[in-house]
Amino acid sequence: MRYEEMFPDQFMDELAKKPIAFVPLGLIEWHGQHLVYGFDAIKAHEICLKVAEQTGGIVLPPTYWGVSGLDMVGTVQIELNTARELFISIFRQLLKQGFKVILALTGHYSREQLFVVEEAAEYCMKMYNVKGEKVRISALPDYELVKDLGYTGDHGAKWETSIMMYLRPELVDIKRLDKLVGVIGDDPRTTASYRTGEMIVEQIVKRTSELVQTMFTSVSK
């Protein structure tokens, strides 16, 4: 299901069965001393892989270029217009290949990032639907479907640290966290845990899988 690791026959077989593409998005950004810079995109990619196991489809490599990150050492980002063109190009290329459903899941959720991804999705979906081709593109932050469980998006704090403890524990080192610089939310040293990460990821995967199945059904009628 990893696009970059598929042979052409595997790609064409899966595209014929489930023309669903997953686009994990993030940013190279400071998330505190205890988390790696690529956290946002890695988180989105791992979640997309788990969803694809439930729904079928193909997962793109994570995109680390995004907008509006914390202005701290190590953070790199692109301009808003550049991001808009990038996301439009990604969606258009996928639609050109024959995908009918695209889920763009962003692990970085500044207002500007969410706006530009949603704008690109709406633009491409309208463009193709005008041509008479039925396609669905959904762009959302990873927390969108589980806000009722308390996860509404923090930054390197309880929720994000817990998620990485569950998904990629080797990329978390809580002992490195000396000061809560660039950490927005509950102190992860006392609130983050593997079990919290497991619980919220399982719910994200479950509910996102249901959304993708609904999108696929709508274009298959």
C-alpha positions in Angstrom: 0.0 0.0 0.0 3.1 2.3 0.1 3.0 4.0 -3.3 6.8 4.3 -3.5 7.4 0.6 -2.8 4.8 -0.8 -5.3 5.6 -2.5 -8.6 3.5 -1.3 -11.6 1.3 -4.4 -11.6 0.6 -4.0 -7.9 -0.3 -0.4 -8.4 -2.6 -1.0 -11.3 -4.4 -3.9 -9.5 -5.0 -1.8 -6.4 -6.1 1.2 -8.4 -8.6 -0.9 -10.3 -10.0 -2.3 -7.0 -9.8 0.7 -4.7 -9.0 4.0 -6.4 -8.3 5.6 -3.1 -5.2 7.8 -2.4 -4.0 8.9 1.0 -1.9 12.1 1.2 -0.1 12.5 4.6 1.0 16.1 5.1 3.1 17.8 7.7 6.0 20.2 8.3 9.6 20.2 9.4 9.0 21.9 12.7 10.2 22.2 16.3 7.9 20.2 18.6 9.9 20.5 21.8 13.2 18.9 22.8 11.7 15.5 23.0 10.2 15.0 19.6 11.7 14.8 16.1 11.4 17.6 13.5 9.4 15.5 11.1 6.8 14.6 13.7 3.7 16.0 11.9 4.2 14.2 8.6 5.4 11.0 10.2 2.3 10.9 12.4 -0.1 11.5 9.5 1.7 8.8 7.4 1.5 6.2 10.1 -2.2 6.9 10.6 -2.9 6.7 6.8 -1.1 3.3 6.6 -3.4 2.0 9.4 -6.5 3.4 7.7 -5.5 1.9 4.3 -5.2 -1.5 6.0 -8.9 -1.2 6.7 -10.1 0.4 3.5 -7.7 -0.5 0.8 -6.0 2.1 -1.4 -2.6 3.5 -1.8 -0.6 5.7 0.6 1.7 8.4 -0.7 5.0 9.2 1.0 4.7 12.0 3.5 4.9 15.5 2.3 7.0 17.6 4.8 6.5 21.0 3.1 3.8 23.1 4.8 3.1 26.6 6.0 3.0 28.6 9.2 5.2 26.7 11.7 6.7 27.9 14.9 9.5 30.3 14.2 12.1 28.3 16.1 15.5 26.7 15.3 15.2 24.0 12.7 11.7 24.9 11.4 11.5 25.2 7.6 8.4 26.1 5.7 7.3 27.4 2.3 5.2 30.4 1.3 1.4 30.2 1.3 1.0 30.5 -2.5 3.7 27.9 -3.1 1.9 25.5 -0.8 -1.4 26.1 -2.6 0.2 25.3 -5.9 2.0 22.2 -4.4 -1.2 20.7 -3.0 -3.2 21.5 -6.1 -0.5 19.8 -8.2 -0.5 16.7 -6.0 -4.3 16.3 -6.2 -4.4 16.9 -9.9 -1.7 14.3 -10.6 -3.5 11.7 -8.5 -6.8 12.4 -10.3 -5.0 12.1 -13.6 -3.8 8.6 -12.6 -7.4 7.6 -12.0 -7.9 7.9 -8.3 -11.5 8.7 -7.4 -11.1 9.3 -3.6 -8.4 11.3 -2.0 -7.9 11.8 1.7 -5.4 14.5 2.6 -4.6 14.1 6.3 -2.5 16.8 7.8 -0.6 16.3 11.0 0.3 20.0 11.1 -2.7 22.2 11.7 -2.0 25.9 11.8 -5.0 27.9 10.4 -3.1 28.7 7.3 -2.2 25.0 6.6 -5.7 23.9 7.1 -7.1 26.7 4.9 -4.7 26.1 2.0 -5.2 22.3 2.0 -9.0 22.6 2.1 -8.9 25.3 -0.6 -6.8 23.1 -2.9 -9.1 20.1 -2.3 -12.2 22.1 -3.1 -10.7 23.6 -6.2 -9.7 20.2 -7.7 -12.9 18.5 -6.7 -15.0 21.1 -8.4 -12.8 21.1 -11.5 -13.2 17.4 -12.0 -16.9 17.2 -11.1 -17.6 19.9 -13.6 -16.2 17.6 -16.2 -18.7 15.0 -15.2 -16.2 12.8 -13.3 -17.4 11.9 -9.8 -14.5 12.3 -7.4 -14.2 13.0 -3.7 -11.4 14.8 -1.9 -11.4 15.3 1.8 -8.8 17.4 3.6 -8.8 17.4 7.4 -6.5 17.5 10.4 -5.9 14.2 12.2 -7.9 15.2 15.2 -11.0 16.3 13.2 -13.1 13.2 13.9 -12.2 12.7 17.5 -12.7 16.1 19.1 -15.4 14.7 21.3 -12.7 12.6 23.0 -10.7 15.6 24.0 -8.1 15.7 21.3 -8.5 19.0 19.5 -4.9 19.6 18.5 -2.0 20.4 20.8 1.7 20.9 19.9 4.2 18.5 21.3 2.1 18.2 24.5 0.0 15.4 26.0 -1.8 14.2 22.8 0.9 14.5 20.2 3.5 13.0 22.5 1.2 10.1 23.4 0.5 9.4 19.7 4.2 9.2 18.9 4.8 7.0 22.0 2.3 4.6 20.4 3.1 4.9 16.7 6.9 5.4 16.8 8.3 5.2 20.3 11.9 5.3 19.1 11.2 8.9 18.0 10.2 10.2 21.4 12.7 10.9 24.2 10.9 12.5 27.1 14.2 12.7 29.0 15.4 15.3 26.6 12.6 17.7 27.7 14.0 20.2 30.0 11.9 23.3 29.3 8.4 23.6 27.8 9.7 25.7 24.9 7.4 25.4 21.8 5.2 22.9 23.6 1.5 24.0 23.6 -0.8 22.1 25.9 -0.5 19.8 28.9 3.0 19.0 30.1 3.7 15.7 28.4 6.1 14.7 31.2 3.2 14.1 33.5 0.3 13.5 31.1 1.5 11.6 28.0 1.4 7.8 27.8 1.4 4.9 25.4 -2.1 3.9 26.4 -3.5 7.4 25.6 -1.8 7.3 22.2 -3.2 3.9 21.5 -6.7 4.9 22.5 -6.8 8.0 20.3 -5.1 6.5 17.3 -7.5 3.6 17.3 -10.4 5.9 17.3 -8.9 8.1 14.6 -8.3 5.1 12.4 -11.8 3.7 13.0 -13.6 6.9 12.3 -11.4 7.9 9.3 -11.9 4.5 7.8 -15.6 5.0 8.0 -15.3 8.3 6.3 -13.2 6.9 3.5 -15.6 4.0 3.0 -18.5 6.5 2.7 -16.5 8.6 0.2 -15.7 5.5 -1.9 -19.3 4.3 -1.8 -20.5 7.7 -3.1 -18.3 7.6 -6.1 -19.0 4.0 -6.9 -22.8 4.4 -7.4 
